Amino acid sequence: MAKDPVCGMSVDEAKASNRSQYQGKTYYFCSPGCKRSFDKNPAQYAKKG
């Protein structure tokens, strides 16, 4: 399980349809809204992960 860097929710990487790449790492999201927030400012959220 991965942790959504925006909301902190656990996300199953195998089933996650919302994902983004940033600095060579894949981030997984529970919803399109969390993915959009991350994509607007990935540096802010990548620090949390």
Backbone as a printed PyTorch tensor [residue, N CA C, xyz], in Angstrom:
tensor([[[  0.8360,  -1.1910,   0.0000],
         [  0.0000,   0.0000,   0.0000],
         [  0.8780,   1.2520,   0.0000]],

        [[  0.4380,   2.2110,  -0.7610],
         [  1.1210,   3.5030,  -0.8030],
         [  0.2810,   4.5080,  -0.0310]],

        [[  0.9020,   5.6220,   0.3170],
         [  0.1930,   6.6840,   1.0360],
         [ -0.0250,   7.8560,   0.0850]],

        [[ -1.2680,   8.2790,  -0.0430],
         [ -1.5890,   9.4540,  -0.8440],
         [ -0.8830,  10.6430,  -0.1830]],

        [[  0.0250,  11.3210,  -0.9060],
         [  0.7880,  12.4080,  -0.2910],
         [ -0.0490,  13.6600,  -0.0080]],

        [[ -1.2400,  13.7370,  -0.5810],
         [ -2.0850,  14.9060,  -0.3700],
         [ -2.9520,  14.7420,   0.8800]],

        [[ -3.6680,  13.6150,   0.9750],
         [ -4.6100,  13.4460,   2.0880],
         [ -4.1600,  12.4160,   3.1220]],

        [[ -3.1480,  11.6070,   2.7800],
         [ -2.6400,  10.6280,   3.7310],
         [ -3.3440,   9.2810,   3.7010]],

        [[ -4.3180,   9.1220,   2.8480],
         [ -5.0690,   7.8700,   2.7570],
         [ -4.2040,   6.7620,   2.1510]],

        [[ -4.4290,   5.5280,   2.5730],
         [ -3.7200,   4.3840,   1.9960],
         [ -4.3250,   4.0580,   0.6360]],

        [[ -3.4510,   3.7810,  -0.3380],
         [ -3.8800,   3.5090,  -1.7010],
         [ -3.1880,   2.2330,  -2.1860]],

        [[ -3.9530,   1.3250,  -2.7780],
         [ -3.4020,   0.0930,  -3.3430],
         [ -2.7820,   0.4340,  -4.6990]],

        [[ -1.4680,   0.3120,  -4.7880],
         [ -0.7680,   0.6870,  -6.0300],
         [ -1.2890,  -0.0890,  -7.2410]],

        [[ -1.6470,  -1.3530,  -7.0520],
         [ -2.0990,  -2.1930,  -8.1640],
         [ -3.4450,  -1.7260,  -8.7150]],

        [[ -4.2550,  -1.1020,  -7.8920],
         [ -5.5980,  -0.6910,  -8.3160],
         [ -5.7230,   0.8030,  -8.5570]],

        [[ -4.7210,   1.5630,  -8.1850],
         [ -4.8060,   3.0270,  -8.2940],
         [ -4.8020,   3.4770,  -9.7540]],

        [[ -5.8510,   4.1930, -10.1350],
         [ -5.9000,   4.7310, -11.4970],
         [ -5.3650,   6.1600, -11.5300]],

        [[ -5.2190,   6.7560, -10.3630],
         [ -4.6920,   8.1220, -10.2660],
         [ -3.2540,   8.0550,  -9.7780]],

        [[ -2.3250,   8.4220, -10.6610],
         [ -0.9110,   8.3970, -10.3020],
         [ -0.1580,   9.4630, -11.0780]],

        [[  0.9460,   9.9040, -10.5140],
         [  1.8030,  10.9030, -11.1530],
         [  3.2570,  10.5390, -10.9100]],

        [[  4.1100,  10.9720, -11.8180],
         [  5.5450,  10.8040, -11.6880],
         [  6.1440,  12.1510, -11.3050]],

        [[  7.0670,  12.1250, -10.3510],
         [  7.7750,  13.3510,  -9.9780],
         [  9.1620,  12.9640,  -9.5090]],

        [[ 10.1710,  13.5390, -10.1350],
         [ 11.5770,  13.2890,  -9.8100],
         [ 11.8880,  11.7900,  -9.7250]],

        [[ 11.3820,  11.0470, -10.7000],
         [ 11.6920,   9.6200, -10.8010],
         [ 10.9070,   8.7180,  -9.8620]],

        [[  9.9690,   9.2720,  -9.1180],
         [  9.1710,   8.4720,  -8.1900],
         [  7.7070,   8.5300,  -8.5990]],

        [[  6.9970,   7.4120,  -8.4300],
         [  5.5700,   7.3720,  -8.7200],
         [  4.7910,   7.6300,  -7.4350]],

        [[  3.8250,   8.5170,  -7.5190],
         [  2.9460,   8.8380,  -6.3980],
         [  1.5350,   8.3760,  -6.7570]],

        [[  0.8390,   7.8170,  -5.7730],
         [ -0.4920,   7.2570,  -5.9810],
         [ -1.5110,   8.0630,  -5.1810]],

        [[ -2.7180,   8.2120,  -5.7610],
         [ -3.7450,   9.0600,  -5.1660],
         [ -5.0760,   8.3330,  -5.0480]],

        [[ -5.8330,   8.7120,  -4.0250],
         [ -7.1310,   8.0840,  -3.7780],
         [ -8.2050,   8.6160,  -4.7210]],

        [[ -7.9840,   9.8100,  -5.2830],
         [ -9.0110,  10.4360,  -6.1210],
         [ -8.3710,  11.3740,  -7.1410]],

        [[ -9.1330,  11.6980,  -8.1860],
         [ -8.6220,  12.6760,  -9.1640],
         [ -8.3440,  14.0330,  -8.5340]],

        [[ -9.1090,  14.4130,  -7.5180],
         [ -8.9030,  15.7030,  -6.8640],
         [ -7.5490,  15.7860,  -6.1720]],

        [[ -7.1600,  14.7060,  -5.4930],
         [ -5.8460,  14.6920,  -4.8440],
         [ -4.7370,  14.7320,  -5.8910]],

        [[ -4.9270,  14.0280,  -7.0020],
         [ -3.9240,  14.0420,  -8.0790],
         [ -3.7790,  15.4570,  -8.6380]],

        [[ -4.8890,  16.1510,  -8.8560],
         [ -4.8390,  17.5270,  -9.3780],
         [ -4.0890,  18.4460,  -8.4160]],

        [[ -4.3650,  18.3110,  -7.1210],
         [ -3.6710,  19.1390,  -6.1320],
         [ -2.1710,  18.8940,  -6.1830]],

        [[ -1.7820,  17.6260,  -6.2710],
         [ -0.3700,  17.2640,  -6.3490],
         [  0.2550,  17.8310,  -7.6250]],

        [[ -0.4220,  17.6510,  -8.7550],
         [  0.1200,  18.0940, -10.0420],
         [  0.3120,  19.6050, -10.1100]],

        [[ -0.4810,  20.3700,  -9.3640],
         [ -0.3300,  21.8310,  -9.3440],
         [  0.9330,  22.2580,  -8.6110]],

        [[  1.3430,  21.4880,  -7.5840],
         [  2.5100,  21.8550,  -6.7850],
         [  3.1530,  20.5960,  -6.2020]],

        [[  3.7790,  19.7730,  -7.0510],
         [  4.3230,  18.4980,  -6.5680],
         [  5.4050,  18.6410,  -5.5020]],

        [[  6.2110,  19.6740,  -5.5580],
         [  7.2920,  19.8370,  -4.5820],
         [  6.7420,  19.9550,  -3.1640]],

        [[  5.6070,  20.6090,  -3.0300],
         [  4.9860,  20.7860,  -1.7140],
         [  4.6020,  19.4390,  -1.0960]],

        [[  4.0340,  18.5560,  -1.9110],
         [  3.5410,  17.2710,  -1.4060],
         [  4.6120,  16.1870,  -1.3770]],

        [[  5.5680,  16.2730,  -2.2750],
         [  6.6230,  15.2450,  -2.3260],
         [  7.4340,  15.2370,  -1.0310]],

        [[  7.5470,  16.3670,  -0.3720],
         [  8.2710,  16.4430,   0.8980],
         [  7.6190,  15.5750,   1.9740]],

        [[  6.2990,  15.4680,   1.9130],
         [  5.5470,  14.6880,   2.9020],
         [  5.7580,  13.1960,   2.7320]],

        [[  5.8990,  12.7780,   1.4600],
         [  5.9960,  11.3540,   1.1620],
         [  7.3040,  10.8170,   1.5660]]])
